[in-house]
Amino acid sequence: MDTFGSRLRALRQQAGLSQAALGGESYSASYISYLESGRRQPTEEVLVHLAGALGVPCDDLVETDQQSYAVGSSALTLQVADAALREAQRVGDPELICARAEVVIEHAVAAHRADLWWQAQQSRMHALVALGRFAEACEVGDALAAHPITHGAAQLACEVLAMLGRAHRAQGHLELALARTGEALDRMADEPVAAPVRAEVLIVRVAVLMDCGLVDEAVRACDELNRLRDAVDSDQGRGQIAWVVGNVAFLTGEVASGIDEHATAEQLFRPEVDLVLWARFRQASARMRLDAGLVDGVADLVNSAAMALSLVGGPGDLANLEMVRATQALVDGSPREALLLADGVVDEPTPLSPQSRADVHLLRHRAWLALDNVEAAREALRQAALLYEAADAWQRATGAWRARADLESA
């Protein structure tokens, strides 16, 4: 007989969930067992939880003649869709988050629920960034930035603007990234914004400033970040501050300070909390050390990052990892191996930003010089300069053109 209990059991088994997992923190395994056996009937609240946890509409659980559950009502449909989105966020699957957010958005529009529309759009934007779909993320972010809810809340505005800055940077739109994070700074100057959000804005802005070659501004932004450290209560947040401050220290020649900051970040990041972030930090720290001519501890950083990114990394992460390995080969005195690895990054259609691709060509220039091929080194600098220009990184482009001219006159 096709009953609610039998449907629930079939859907639970299909999803690969135990009774305890389906109940989560809200309902016991024995209560789920009672529902499946027919000894209990679900309330509307229980139905919403079950449908959300299973990622199915209520119609898949309840017989069509059970009108007491009001399955067809738009309010319940929206409630179930929102619960399903929260479950996807708990799982951490960005593809699933995007799909379920779109359902919430559709029903929120029909129900005139601007609050749920806004929340679902923000969730979708974060997921799109995680998937590397940066242009779509910017479209969503622009819609959020223009929304009345955002206009009325400085903290929400800063969250959106920081994510827009991140997405624009990933596409090589550095002027837009600076503009969006600049808008966030203006809001933060006029209205109260929580320390973690202020830190996120500054973290993104520092990364953009360094991409642009605006070192002095990046150092000033790091001073502001340092003042926020004690006000950020999460290890992940403090770790990101130490990471970016350490990056700037390395890039300005304060190598000892960079090592100390990265050691702090390494202690604060935990792979069980965020494996992607943990791996990306280790990869980036290895590259900073190599660029400073250091080799101690680099192999461990690269190997652990590679192991994690082979499981959870995207194409851009793997391309960046190859860039680190190329740098490692060059520092180890193997310029031909460095060229082979760098050329592999250049030849593959990776989702690297223009400024990151320019960095690859700078590495190729160094490798060609080590092989005494000045003409090839000049060509690598030309390609780097053009890519920096495409990313609005004018100071770095100028530096590449000057280096090329110096080689020509040498």
N, C-alpha and C positions, 0 to 999 in steps of 0.2 A: 504494500500500500504506500502511495506517495504522500508522505506526511511531512510536516515541518521538520520533525526530528530526523527522518531519513535523509531529507535534503541537506540538513545541516551537517550530518555525519559524512555524506558523500562529498560535499564541498570542502569540509575540513581535511578529509583524507587526500582529496585532489590537491589541496594546497600544501600538503606535507606537514600539517600542524598537529601537535598533540592537543589534548583537551586543555591542558594547563596553559600551553602557548596561546591557544585561541582565547581563553579567558583573560590572559594577561594579568594585570594588577587589579582588574575590576571584578572578575568573577572566578570562583574556584573551579578546579577540574571536575569536582563532583557535581557542581551546578550545571556545567556543560553536559555532563553525562545524563543528568535528569532531563535536560532539554532534548537530547537526542533520543532518549527512551520514551518521551512523551509524558513523563511524570510532572514536568513543569511546562508552562507556556510563556513565551517571551513578552515582556512589556515593550513599549515603543523604544524606550531607552536601551534595553538589551538588544533589540533588533538593530538599532543604529550601530551599536558596538560591534556586533557580529558581522554585519555587512561591511563595515569599515575594515575590520581585521582581515576579512576574507577578500576584500577588494571586489565585491560584487554588488549589484543593485539589490534592493530589498525584494524585488519581484522574483529573484532567483531562490529566495528563502521561503517566501510566504505564498500560499495558494491564493489564486485570484479572488476567490469568494470570501477571503478573510478580511472584510472591510474594516474591522475594528482597528487594524493597524494603519489604516489610511496610507497605504503604500503609494498610491497615485498622487498624493498631495505634494505640491511643489516644496512646501516647507520641509517635509520629511526627506524628500529627494535631495534637497540641498544639504540637509543635516548629514545624511549618509555619505554624500560626496565629500563633504568636509572631513568627516571621520576617516574616509578612505585616504584622503590626502595626508592627514596626520600620520596614518599608519605607514604610508610610503616614505614620509620624512623620517620616521623612526627607523625604518629599514635602511634608509640612505641611498636609495636607487634613483639617480637623477632622471633617467628615462621614465620611470614610473611616476615620479613626482610631476614631471611635465604633463604626462597624459592625464593624471588625476586632477591637476590644477586646472587644466582646460575644461574639464567637466564642471568643476566648482565655478569657474568664471562664467560659463554658459548659464548655469542655474542661478547664480547670484545676480546676473543681469536681469533675468526673468522675474526674480523675486525682489528686485530693487534693493538689494543688500550691498551697498557700496563698501561696507567694512570688509565683508567676506571677499568681494571682488578684489579689493586692494591687497589683502593678505595672500590670496591665491596668486595674484600677479607677481608679488614679491617672491613667493616660493618658486614660481616658474622662472623668474629671472635668475635666481641663484642656481637653479638646476641647469639652465641654459649655459651659464658661465662654466659650470662644472663639466658640461659636455663639450665645451669649446665652440659653442654656437653663439659667438660673440655679437654678430650683427643682429640676430634675433633678440638677444639679451638687451641690446641698446634700444631696440624698438619698444620693448616692454618697459625698460627704464625711463624712456622719454615720456611714455604715457603715464607712468607713475609720478614722475616729477611734475607733470602738468596738472595732476589731480588735486581737487580742493583739500582732500585729507592730508596730502603731503604739504600743501601750502600752509596748513594750520598747525603743523607739528614739526618743529625744527629737527627733532631727533629722527623722525621717519625720513625727513628730507635728506638728512646727512647719510643715513643708511643707503638710500637709493643713489645719491650722488657719488658715494664712495664706490659702489658696485659699478656705476656707469664709468667712473674713472678707470676701474680695473678692466672692464670690457673694452673701452676705447684703447687703452694701453696695449692690450693683447692684439689689437688689429693694427697697431702702429699709428693710431690717431693721437699723437702725443699732445698736440695743441688742444684738442677737445678734452683729453684727459686732464690737462692742467686747468682748463676752464671749468670743468665739472667739479673737480676737487676745490678749486678756488671759490666756487659758489658755496660749497659746504663750509669752507673757512669763514665766509661772510656770515652764514647762519650761526655758526658756533660763536662768533664774536658778539652777536647781538642777543642770543637766546641760550638758555641752559641746555646742554647736551651731555648725556652720561659719558663718563671717562672712556669706557670701552669703545663707544662709537666715535668719539673724538680721536682715539688712538687709531682706529681703522682708517679714518679719513687721512690722517697723517702718514700712516704706513703706505697707503696707496700713493699719496702725493710724493713721498720721498723716492719711491721706486720710479715714478715718472720723471722726477727732476734728475735723477742719476742717469736715466736713459737719454735725457736731453743734454746731459753734460753740464747742468746748472748746479755745480758742486756747492757753492756758497749757500744757495737757498736750501739745498738738501741738508747741509750741516745745521742751519738755523731751525729747520723743521725737526731735526733729531733732538735739538735742545728742548723743544716743546714736548717731544715724545718722552724724553727722560723725566720731565716734570710730571708726567702722567703715570709713571710706572707703579707707584705705590697705590694709586687709585684704581688700577685694573686688578680685579680679584682673581681672574682665572689664570691657571698656569699657561694655557694656550695663548692667551692674550699677551701675557708678559714675555712669553717665549718669542712671539712675533716681533715685539718691540726690540728685544735683544738681537734678534736676527737682522732686522733692517738697520739698527744702529751699528751693529758689527760690520755689515756690508759697507756702509759709508766710511767707517774707520779704515777698513782694508783699502778702499778705493782712494782715500786721501793720504795713504802712506802710514797711517797709525796702526801698524800691523799688530803690535802687542795688544792694543785695545781691542782690535777686531777679534783676535784669538780669545780674549777674555769674554767678550760679549757672546761669541758663538758657543763657548763652553757653557755659559749660562743658559743659552737657548737649548742646547743639547740636553741639559738636565731637566728643563721644563717640559719639553715635548715628550709625548708618550705614544708609541705606535698603537697601543690598544684604544686610545682615544681618537686619534685621527692618523691613520697610516699614510695617507697621501701627503699630508702636511709634513709629517715626520720624515718621509723619504725625500720630499722636495727640499727640505732644509738641508739634509745631509749631502744631497747632490750639490746644492748651491754653496755650502760651506767648503766642500772639496774644491770647487772651482775657484773660490776666493783665495784659498790657501795656495793653490797652484799658480794663480796669477801673481801672487806675492813671492813666488819662488820657493815655497815650502812643500815638503813631501811627507813629513811626519804625520801619521794618522790618516793620510789621504786614502790609502788603499782600503782601509776599513770603512771609511765613509762611503766610498764609491761602491764597494761590494754590497754593503747593507742597503744602500739606496737602490741598487740594481735589482736585488732580490725582491724588495717591496714593489718597485715600479713594474716589474715583470708581471705582478699580480693585479695591481690597481692603477697603474699609470696609463695615460693616454698617449697618442702619437707625439704630441709636443713634449711630454715628459721624456719619452725615449729618445727623441732627437736631442734634447738638452743633455741627456746622459752621454750620448755619443760625443757631444761637444766637450764634455768634461774628460772623457777618455782620450780624445784627441789632444787636449791640453796636457794631460798626464804624459802622453807619449812624447810630446815636444819637450817638456821639462826633463824627461828621462833621457833625452838625447836621441830620440828616434823621429826625426822630422818627416821621413817618408811615411811612416805609420800614421803620424799625425795628419798628413795630407790625405791619406787614404780614408781615414775616419771622417775628416772634415768634408771631403768631396762627397762622401756618402750622404752627409746631412744636406749639402747643397743640392745634390741631384735628386733627392727624394722630395715629393710634394708634401712637405710637412706643414702643419699649421703654425709654424713659428712666425712671430711678428717680424716686420721688416728690420727693426733694430736688432733683433736676435740673429737674423740671417746676416746682417752686417757684421756682427761680432764674429761669426764663423769665418767671414772673409778676412777679418783682421788676423785671425789665427792662421789662416792660409798664408797671408803675407809674411808672418813671422817664420812659418815653416819654409817658404820659398827662400827667404833670406838665409836661413840656416843651410840651405842647399846651394847658396851662391847664385840663385837665379833671380837677378834683380828685375828683369822684365816681367816675369810672372808675379813677383811681389808687387810691382807697380800696378798691374792689372787687378790684383786682389784688392788693393787699396782703392782703386777706381770703383769697383763694384761695391765695396763697403760704403764709400762716400755717397754713391747714388741711393743706396738703401737707407742710409741715415737721412738723406734729404726727403725720401718718400715718407719717412716717419716723423718729419718735422723736427728731427734732432739736428738742428743747424750747427750748433757748436761742435758736435762730434763729427759732422760731415766736413766742417772746415778743418778740423784736426787731421782727418784722413786725406783731404786734398793737399794739405801742407806737407804731410809725411811723404806723399807721392812726389811732390815737387822737390823735396829734399833728396829723394832717391835719384831723381832725374839729374840733379845738379852735382851729385856726388861723383 
